[in-house]
Structure formats: structure tokens, C-alpha cells
Amino acid sequence: MVSRGEDYFVIWPIYFDKSVSRIGGRKVPKKYAVDKPNISSIEKAAKSLGLKPKVEKNSIHPSKPWKKSGRILIEKKESKNKLLKKIAQKI
């Protein structure tokens, strides 16, 4: 498990979900958000950007403990906001 301060960003599908508000957990602008984002589409987008994503399929987002959405770990190379926008544009 990755914790704060390590060399990876944790990326959750909820960050890209068009049906979720910013307060609810979406991190990208609505124009870049998609309906029902999933781990595989995020992984493909990250790979197309030359990143080396690590997928953890059974991870559970803290705000939705009843749903195993999975998460992706990506090495920290730039700000998380810039990284999320780049990934969102590729999804």
C-alpha cells in the first residue's frame, strides 16, 4: 500500500467521473470528465503518455467502501493536477 510522501501518485477512477461533483471527488474539469471511467481506460491513457502505471484492481476508495473501483499508481514527475488533465484528455 502506498502512503503519502512516497514517490507515487494515487489515481482513482472517481477523479474522472462526469457524474461526480468536485466536492464528491472529481479532480478534472467537467469538459475532460467521462461517464463511468474504469481502471483499464485510465491505464491505457497513462501508458500512451509514456508513464508506467501500476494497477491495483482490488483497492477501495475511502468515500465508497462498498465498491472495489481499483486504483493506479504513477510515479511523481510533475504536479498531480497536470498529470490528471493529461490522462483525462487521453481517455
N, C-alpha and C positions, 0 to 999 in steps of 0.2 A: 504494500500500500504506500502511496506517495503522500507525503505531508507537506505543509507549507515550508518554503525555504529550500526545497530541493531543486534540482535542475530541470524539472518538467512542469509544464502547464497541464492542468486537468481540463479536458474539454468534454462537456456533456451535451447530448442532443438537444436538451431543452434550450440551450443558448441560441439555437437556430429556428425554433418553433414559432411559426407565424401566429398561432392561436394563443400564445402565452404573452402576457404583458411584460414590460420591462421590470415592474415590481415583482412579477411572478417568476422571473428568472431568465427571460430572453436577454441576450447581450448584444445582438446585432440590430441595426436599423430594420424596421419592418420591410423596407424595399428589398433587403437581402435575405430575409427570413423565408422559410419554406413550410409547406404543410407536411406534418408527420416526418420530421428528419429522423434518420437512423444511423447507426454506427457505420454500416458499410459505405454509405454515401459520403460521410464525413471522412472516413479512412481513404477512400478513393481521391477525394479532393485534396487531402493533405499530401498524399503520395504524388499527385500531379504537380504540386508545388515544390517537390523535391525534399519534402520532410520525411522523417522516418517514424510514423505513428506506431505506438504500442497500444493494442486494443485489449481492454478488459471487459468482456461481454457480460459478466455477471455482476457488475457493480451497480449499486443502487444510489440514486441521487437523494441527498438528505431531505429534500422537500417532498419527495414521492417514495416513501419507503415500501409501498405496496407494488412498485413497478421496477423490474430489472431492466433499465434502459441501457446499461453499459456506459463506458466512458473511454476516452482516448487520451493517451499521454503523449505530449510533444515537447521536445527539447526547447528550452528557453533560448531564443536567438534574437528576438525583438519583443516589442510590447505585446501583451495579450490582446489588446483591442485591435491592433493592426493585423495580428495573426488571424483572429476570428473573422474580420472583414474579408481577408484574402480567401479563407476557406469558404465563407458564405458565398462569395462571388463564383466559386468553382462548383458549388453544389447544384 
